[in-house]
Amino acid sequence: MFGTKKVITTCIQRGAEFSLSISRNKRINAAIAAIDEAAWTRCTTRARSKTPTPGR
């Protein structure tokens, strides 16, 4: 279910910030190539802890 239209639409409707990790194929590659360079945003993440934190 991850990466489906339903999940993506719900995230957008609720104003969630999200990123996708999906398998690539010709169709996905073409869709990515069609995105205007100015539309991309930088993805920033917090520094990872050396010790796993449950529920995080």
N, C-alpha and C positions, 0 to 999 in steps of 0.2 A: 504494500500500500504506500510505502514511502516514495515520494516523487510523483504521485499521481495528480491528475488535474484537480481532484477533490481536495487533496492535502494542500496543494499550492494555492488554490482559490481561497480556502479557509484562512490560510496564513495571511494572504493579502487583505482579505475582508476584515480581519481582526487587527491589522496593523503590525503584525509580527515581523521582526527582522529575522531573516533566515538565509541559509545557503543550501545548495543541493550538491549531493555527491551521487552521480549516476553513471551507469555504463554508457560508453559512447559507441555510436554507430553512424552510418552515413547521414541519417535523418537528424540526429542530434548535432553532429558536426556542422551540417548546413544551417541549422537553427542558430548555433553559436556564432558562426561566421556572419550571419545576417544582423547581429546585434551591433549597433553603432558604437564606435570606440568611446564616445562621450557618455554612453549610458552605463559603462562599467563603474563600479565603486570598489574601493579598497576593502579588503576583508581583514579585520584586526581581531586578534585573539589574546586572551590573557596568558600570562606565562604559566606553563604547566608546573604543577606540584610534583616533587619527586615521589611523594607518597600518595597513592590513590585515595580520593575522598568519596566514600559511599554516598549515593544519591546526588551526585554532582554531575 
